[in-house]
Amino acid sequence: MRAVQYHEHGDESVLTLEDVEQPTPAPDQALVRIEAASVNPIDTYIREGNVSPPSGLPHVGGSDLAGVVEAVGDEVTRFEPGDRVFATGLGLFSPGTYAEYTVAPESQLASLPEGVEFRDAAAGAMAFATAWRALVTRGDLELGDVALVHGASGGVGHAAVQVAKAAGAFVVGTAREGEAADLAREYGADAVVDYRSDDLADDLEAATNGRGVDVVFEPHADLHLAANLDVLARGGRIVVIGEENPIEIDAGVSMTAKQADADLRFMSLMASPDDQVPILERVGERLADGRFTIEIDEVFGLDELPAAHRELMSSGTLGKIVIDPSK
Ligand SMILES: NC(=O)c1ccc[n+]([C@@H]2O[C@H](COP(=O)([O-])OP(=O)(O)OC[C@H]3O[C@@H](n4cnc5c(N)ncnc54)[C@H](OP(=O)(O)O)[C@@H]3O)[C@@H](O)[C@H]2O)c1
């Protein structure tokens, strides 16, 4: 079968399309024919060696998949050949999804409802599961809350806007004014602030009409923590899902009244495999009936993985980038 793997860590040029042996499922795994995958920043961190796959190199990357079960191990009870499935959180502790086939633990596979396109499921898996787990499970988002979604035009961001709206929140997004802000509005953001603002906290405060924010969805914590704290309503929660650099907090932060009850929380989907399937099943229902939709910016073939990684990590991508092994 064809798979994109790397023999050493590095930039996109280490991603090589090769003919490799089709994997055989272990007793608790299923062999899945991959109809679509998608690219996520974590795939690039693993490729660069910032996070290392315990099984060593060569390694096939890729976290998300949607496809059809081809074969199952002896202990698998929930699936049989022919079943439609989707999954996220693969490609670190198990082989990845930049391939025509992969093996995945039964415990990480969710049934994919009829009517959901494979491309949408692969694009939506990590995006919606991350948004759901961050805002609802970790952020305790409630009806009537104000949610702040940073990076609201990105892969997880535009999914988070939809999850927050579905939970009954007033949603403020951050995105570049123009196409990106329009996309955030299209997916439900009630207000959008340009993250390049000279006074982000002031603009965010104004966007909430001075009420403040109850839950912050934060993929860039090193950039916005001060602004988040400034704009937080009393008892607010900041859920950090990513940061590129060390996070600094000003001295004296615990002395101000509204920040006194602030919660700084962290969330990693990859580190929470037990939560993935229950959330994915609810995401699948909502993709099937149209309550959730996913924006696909571009579709690449397996031979175009280096370009897909480059595109993902550049500015201006709207929504998700999908990989189609048949392309
Ligand atoms: N903890 C978890 O389980 C988990 C799961 C999934 C993702 N993540 C993390 O979440 C982050 C985003 O992932 P993704 O898949 O959405 O990536 P993505 O599709 O590349 O989106 C990133 C978004 O952030 C925006 N952005 C860039 N600089 C910004 C700033 N200063 N303020 C606000 N927004 C800014 C980008 O806008 P422009 O296009 O204008 O640059 C883009 O819309 C990554 O760091 C990823 O590792 C964490």
The ligand as a Gaussian input file, in Angstrom:
#p B3LYP/6-31G(d) Opt

LIG

0 1
 N       -4.956000      20.586000      22.806000
 C       -5.492000      19.898000      21.818000
 O       -6.007000      18.799000      22.012000
 C       -5.448000      20.475000      20.425000
 C       -6.183000      19.871000      19.398000
 C       -6.171000      20.470000      18.138000
 C       -5.425000      21.631000      17.911000
 N       -4.699000      22.143000      18.942000
 C       -3.876000      23.358000      18.737000
 O       -4.715000      24.425000      18.351000
 C       -3.995000      25.299000      17.484000
 C       -4.813000      25.571000      16.236000
 O       -5.014000      24.363000      15.514000
 P       -5.800000      24.399000      14.130000
 O       -5.904000      23.018000      13.630000
 O       -7.020000      25.223000      14.216000
 O       -4.736000      25.222000      13.231000
 P       -5.040000      26.166000      11.996000
 O       -6.124000      25.576000      11.154000
 O       -3.717000      26.467000      11.390000
 O       -5.649000      27.498000      12.626000
 C       -4.896000      28.407000      13.374000
 C       -5.711000      29.687000      13.423000
 O       -5.112000      30.590000      14.359000
 C       -5.156000      31.873000      13.775000
 N       -4.170000      32.765000      14.388000
 C       -2.868000      32.970000      14.051000
 N       -2.308000      33.884000      14.878000
 C       -3.283000      34.265000      15.734000
 C       -3.336000      35.171000      16.809000
 N       -2.286000      35.912000      17.169000
 N       -4.513000      35.300000      17.476000
 C       -5.602000      34.583000      17.145000
 N       -5.619000      33.705000      16.127000
 C       -4.469000      33.555000      15.438000
 C       -4.899000      31.632000      12.309000
 O       -5.307000      32.765000      11.583000
 P       -4.513000      33.267000      10.251000
 O       -4.970000      32.347000       9.153000
 O       -4.952000      34.665000      10.110000
 O       -3.049000      33.132000      10.537000
 C       -5.769000      30.407000      12.081000
 O       -7.099000      30.764000      11.820000
 C       -2.637000      24.619000      17.208000
 O       -1.663000      25.173000      18.071000
 C       -2.895000      23.183000      17.600000
 O       -1.732000      22.515000      18.001000
 C       -4.695000      21.607000      20.187000

